[in-house]
């Protein structure tokens, strides 16, 4: 019996750990944003507001599940699941320390990039199934934006792959051992990191790229007709996706779990670097105003896409000339 359950133990642990991290990352963002705006933030539920995420989860579970009369029920009900599953699957290939992970694939980076882009299917299903013009317009905006920034995101992520000479995430982490983080690679590392951050913010539809919501126009965007646990699943998927991208960024550019101290600190160092990546994205979100849709698309197709493509070609030339590694 135990032998049959063994393959499911690691995924079960990772899934629950991700759920715990995502739950309290929402509190971290609210506290961080409050400090940036000279506010207190959540403070009343538990000591210093530490039980606020639990209170929010209980509230969402108790809310009524309202389905619009004109909604396409099968698509409407399936969309949150289709949206959240790829956002959870991306953690399957991330090693959190040497030998600690679900599956350290030889094509780990490609698996992450391919699966993470599948959230767009659930996103469009939510907008279409709601049979609401605002939700549909939001979904079309989001699909347009995500597709536009997926290519720069991929090119920026492939730069460390060329430097390490491997698509395996553990090999990329090992290539940065001894403080040789790829963010410190002369010029190429810094430019690729900036492009990765910009593409991540845009691909996650966060301000200043949050045209899928644009509160004055579309309210809650493609999720406007959702309530209760379906709304919670969509929010869970969004935060899980950005946390996964933060882990990927920490692994590609910040040396993954490399840090001082004994080996048992490796997962803690990795989590700390991922939270740093998340706070950088949050800092961008709460620091800049929304830009127009035409400016967002022009930034991608006219600037970021050719820039990351040229950067990838330059990286390949440097690797051939100097060899992989720093």
C-alpha positions, 0 to 999 in steps of 0.5 A, a space after each residue: 500500500 505504501 509503495 503505491 502511495 509513494 509517488 504521490 507523497 512529494 507532489 502532495 507536500 509540494 502542493 500544500 506548501 505552495 498553498 501555504 506560501 500563496 496564502 501568506 504571500 497575499 498578506 505580504 503584498 498587502 503589508 508591503 503595499 501599505 508601507 509604501 503608501 504610509 498605511 498600516 495594512 491588515 492588522 486586526 485579525 490575529 497578532 499584527 494581522 497574521 490571521 487575515 489570510 485565514 479569515 479571508 479563506 473562511 469568508 470565501 468558502 462561506 460566500 454563495 456561489 452565484 452563477 449568472 443566468 445567461 452563462 455557459 454553465 459547463 465552460 463557466 464552472 470548468 474555467 477556474 479549474 482549467 486556470 489554476 491547474 497549470 499554475 500549480 503544475 509549474 512547481 512540479 519541475 522546480 528543485 527547491 534544493 539539491 535533490 528536493 523536488 517532484 521531478 527535475 526534468 532534463 527540459 525543466 525550463 521548457 516544461 515550465 514555460 510551456 505549462 505556465 502559458 496554458 493558463 491563458 486557456 482558463 482565462 479565456 474560458 472564464 471571460 467567454 463562459 460568463 457571457 458578460 461583455 466586460 468579462 469577455 473584453 477583459 479576457 481578450 485584452 489579457 490574451 492579447 497581452 499575455 501572448 505579446 509578452 510570452 516571447 520576451 519572457 521566454 527569450 529572457 529566460 533562455 539567456 541563463 540557459 545558454 550561459 549554463 549550457 543546460 535546460 535542466 534547472 538543477 544544472 543551471 543552479 549548479 552553474 551559479 555555485 560559488 557566487 557566480 550568479 548569472 545576474 552578475 554576468 557582465 552586461 548580459 546578466 543585468 539586461 536579461 534580468 531587467 527584461 525578465 522582470 518587465 516581462 513577468 509583470 506584463 505576463 502576470 497582468 499587473 500594474 502598470 500592465 493591468 488593462 484586463 481590469 482597469 478598475 474604472 472600465 472593467 471592474 474585476 475583469 474576466 473574473 467579474 461574474 465569479 464569487 465564492 470559491 470559484 473566485 478564490 481558485 482564480 486568485 489562487 492561480 494568479 498568485 501561484 503563477 507569480 510565485 512560480 515565476 519568482 522561483 524561476 527568476 531566483 533560480 535563473 539569475 540569483 543562484 537558486 539556493 546558494 547561500 552561506 550556512 549549512 545545507 539545510 538552509 538551502 530551501 530557506 535561501 531559495 524561498 528568500 530569493 523568490 520572495 525578493 523577486 516577488 517584492 520587486 514585482 510588487 514594488 513595480 505594481 505599486 509605483 507606476 500608473 497604468 499605461 494604455 493598451 497601445 503603449 503596452 503592445 508597442 513596448 512588447 513588439 517594437 522594443 522588448 521582443 527585438 531587444 530580448 532576441 538580440 540579447 539571446 543572439 549576443 549571449 550565444 555569440 559570447 558563449 561560443 567565444 568564452 564558453 558557458 559559465 561566468 
